[in-house]
Amino acid sequence: MRRLLIPFLFAGLLVAAPPPITLDVDASDAPRRLFHAHMRMPVAAGPLTLVYPKWIRGEHGPNGPIDDLMGLVFTAEGKRIPWKRDPVEMYAFHLEIPPGTKSLEIALDFISSPAQEGFSSASSTTADLAVLNWHLVLLYPHGVASDDVTYAASLRLPQHWKFATALPVRSESEERVSFEPVSLSRLVDSPLIAGAHFRSIPLAPGVKPLHRINLVSDSESALEMPPDLVSHYTHLVLEAGALFGARHYSHYDFLLTLSDQVGHFGLEHHESSDDRVPERAVTDDALRRATATLLPHEFTHSWNGKYRRPADLTTPDFEQPQETDLLWVYEGLTEYLGFVLAGRSGLFTTGEARDYLAGVSAEMDHRPGREWRPLQDTAVAAPVLYNAREDWSSWRRAADFYEEGLLIWLEADVTIRNQSGGKRSLDDFCRSFYGGKGGAPAVATYTFDDIVQALNSIAPHDWREFFETRLNRTQFHAPLGGVEGSGWRVVYREEPSGLARDTELAEKFSDFRYSIGIAIGEDGVLNHVITGMPASQAGIAPGMRLVAVNGRQWSGQILHDALKAAKTSTAPIELLVRNGDFYKTYRIDYREGAKYPRLEQIEGKPDLLAEILEPRAH
């Protein structure tokens, strides 16, 4: 669509080129989970509607936490202006601007949630650090594209805190930092981390533009990133450049928050990423391995998601709904490329990469919900599924377009390699589709047809049928053609891989999903009970709490030993389970021992997986 350039015109505001809206944020109360914001907006007399950001880019849903917006006061010329919330669109506020008014003052507070569930609206502060996403602390004029309105932001931090952000800094003092005026789109796309314990490490010093990894933590010792890990992240920068052939940013900042008190996730931005992991994730080897794909995934999004973006996800503001049907490309391909880059950069050894792929394959192959819900629907319904409860997820299905998308794109990569006799791969598609000239951030939209056409230019094939079949069919088993086509098959062993143990430690659960079909939190709560497997068949359900195994206080090791003993016993495994105020013993007649996924090489088949994971940068 061609956009016409016209003067700004909407109710309450009529200027040809308005000065920036100023946004002053006081984060000195961040340790109390409280942000204070003050805005000054040019206006004219008449009705005015202001909107709180609702559909947050990268979160793929109407997640703007308006329930944590408080203390909202509008004034002009020292007098309060009353406001009314729209009774249908509750993110919108209606005002009547008095005659002669040229500037509107807006005061608001935002309270950061103590809960760790969610994305940018999750817990984002501790006594010693804070993550600020600007969309949480501002309003914007209804009816104006976020590219077409400018904000001049400034920030006050607690004393002695340091910060990092992709925003260009205009001036800085001990009391306040001021940023260059930018569009609302760029402001929201540029989160900030700050804290008392801070470290910034340059990556790939010979590469332009500049790359840094910025760390903020609850302790000084947690910032001690080992030299080998710094080297792996340097190689991540190099390998991404080799994969895509161009960079669509003027600089890139990884914003890595190390804390056990904030929500753990990653959120992509064009010139940065908001990455949050456990406090010891860069100093503890097990946690390092368990979080190895996070930064490669979010870094990949600078190309797939921020530069090339599905047309249906490219909305003019934060009020218009997004259509998420192409998330199997946006997130699924990114999941695959993040896995590949983790292997190529050394964040995974080849063996760890195989174990990771085995885990993804097993998890997706134990989703009985695929018998009624096709993968495409998990993408279409993403705004709902992101916030769905964890219980019954094997039957409901979750945001499976991530992990199952990885499997589908692995199969696409293997198909290209086979179709071209090894002369081409998905790397060629990435350079063609996501490369180009490079330079400053830009957005180029695409459709499903564009994906099909681009793949056909690399390796002619019925790509439309390839994807539509895998996206729309309902069947019990996951699409493991790429795993097997790469020379491997999924098998199950009685002992977990090292990576599987690391994951259990990091996520604080005991995993028996592939034997009796349960995963147990450290408090004994059954987080997952897979429909159709032995525990479910015995009558156990998610949300119940495991108390004892064969009459003994439960632990992961006790249950593992019980599964092993049952292989040579005629007695059932007895699980004492609490369901609310009620206790019941469930007897499970199971003889196959513990099962953990691994990959086993298929005799006589070439190891394409090793080729895929081979480093490219020199």
CORQUI-V768815 format. One record per pair of residues at least 24 apart in sequence whose C-alpha atoms are under 6 Angstrom apart, sorted by sequence separation. I is the first residue (numbers start at 1). J is the second residue. If there is no record, write none. Layout:
BEGIN
I | J
I | J
END
This chain:
BEGIN
154 | 178
166 | 190
550 | 574
567 | 591
154 | 179
305 | 330
369 | 394
549 | 574
566 | 591
567 | 592
153 | 179
369 | 395
549 | 575
567 | 593
165 | 192
367 | 394
368 | 395
369 | 396
548 | 575
76 | 104
164 | 192
369 | 397
548 | 576
152 | 181
164 | 193
547 | 576
564 | 593
13 | 43
75 | 105
151 | 181
163 | 193
204 | 234
268 | 298
547 | 577
563 | 593
13 | 44
74 | 105
151 | 182
163 | 194
203 | 234
546 | 577
563 | 594
12 | 44
74 | 106
150 | 182
162 | 194
270 | 302
545 | 577
12 | 45
73 | 106
150 | 183
162 | 195
268 | 301
545 | 578
12 | 46
73 | 107
149 | 183
150 | 184
161 | 195
544 | 578
12 | 47
72 | 107
149 | 184
161 | 196
544 | 579
11 | 47
12 | 48
72 | 108
147 | 183
270 | 306
11 | 48
71 | 108
297 | 334
70 | 108
71 | 109
146 | 184
147 | 185
297 | 335
52 | 91
70 | 109
146 | 185
51 | 91
211 | 251
213 | 253
214 | 254
217 | 257
51 | 92
69 | 110
209 | 250
210 | 251
211 | 252
212 | 253
213 | 254
214 | 255
215 | 256
216 | 257
217 | 258
218 | 259
297 | 338
50 | 92
68 | 110
209 | 251
211 | 253
214 | 256
215 | 257
217 | 259
296 | 338
50 | 93
68 | 111
416 | 459
49 | 93
49 | 94
293 | 338
48 | 94
293 | 339
510 | 556
48 | 95
47 | 95
47 | 96
293 | 342
46 | 96
46 | 97
45 | 97
327 | 379
45 | 98
135 | 188
45 | 99
134 | 188
325 | 379
292 | 347
324 | 379
325 | 380
324 | 380
44 | 101
225 | 282
44 | 102
133 | 191
222 | 280
43 | 102
132 | 191
42 | 102
43 | 103
132 | 192
42 | 103
131 | 192
41 | 103
131 | 193
41 | 104
130 | 193
40 | 104
130 | 194
40 | 105
129 | 194
39 | 105
129 | 195
39 | 106
128 | 195
335 | 402
38 | 106
128 | 196
38 | 107
332 | 401
37 | 107
332 | 402
336 | 406
411 | 481
37 | 108
331 | 402
335 | 406
411 | 482
410 | 482
36 | 109
328 | 401
332 | 405
35 | 109
332 | 406
35 | 110
34 | 110
34 | 111
328 | 405
33 | 111
33 | 112
515 | 594
189 | 269
515 | 595
514 | 595
52 | 139
51 | 139
51 | 140
50 | 140
128 | 218
50 | 141
51 | 142
33 | 125
50 | 142
49 | 142
31 | 126
376 | 471
31 | 127
375 | 471
376 | 472
374 | 472
374 | 473
374 | 474
494 | 594
496 | 596
494 | 595
372 | 474
493 | 595
371 | 474
492 | 595
493 | 596
370 | 474
371 | 475
492 | 596
370 | 475
371 | 476
492 | 597
370 | 476
491 | 597
492 | 598
491 | 598
368 | 476
490 | 598
491 | 599
236 | 345
490 | 599
235 | 345
489 | 599
488 | 599
489 | 600
365 | 477
488 | 600
232 | 345
365 | 478
488 | 601
232 | 346
364 | 478
487 | 601
488 | 602
232 | 347
487 | 602
487 | 605
487 | 606
487 | 607
486 | 607
486 | 608
486 | 609
22 | 151
24 | 153
26 | 155
27 | 156
28 | 157
20 | 150
21 | 151
22 | 152
23 | 153
24 | 154
25 | 155
26 | 156
27 | 157
28 | 158
20 | 151
22 | 153
24 | 155
303 | 434
20 | 152
311 | 445
307 | 442
308 | 443
310 | 445
311 | 446
307 | 443
308 | 444
309 | 445
310 | 446
391 | 527
394 | 530
307 | 444
308 | 445
310 | 447
124 | 262
123 | 262
123 | 263
122 | 263
116 | 262
116 | 263
391 | 542
145 | 316
146 | 317
145 | 317
243 | 427
244 | 430
245 | 431
244 | 431
246 | 435
245 | 435
248 | 438
249 | 439
250 | 440
244 | 435
247 | 438
248 | 439
249 | 440
246 | 438
248 | 440
249 | 441
248 | 441
290 | 502
290 | 503
286 | 502
287 | 506
359 | 597
358 | 597
358 | 598
358 | 599
355 | 598
55 | 318
54 | 318
55 | 319
53 | 318
54 | 319
344 | 613
343 | 613
344 | 614
344 | 615
340 | 613
61 | 383
60 | 383
242 | 617
239 | 617
238 | 617
END
